[in-house]
């Protein structure tokens, strides 16, 4: 993956090339990159939460299957 920064209107747009949802705007290149860092952090937090939910659902499913196996 590659980070791209380009002028956009009165500021800059920073984005992760190849990823549709990872982009941010800032008045300076530095601000755009800082905002992009925040977007990446929030996206990672969201995905980690989803993985945790799925892990707990799988564990509950395995527990229920074990109860029927007895």
Secondary structure, 3 states (H helix, E strand, C coil): CEEEEEEECCEEEEEEECCCCCEEEECCHHHHHHHHHHHHHHHHHHHHHHHHHHHHHHHHHHHHHHHHHC
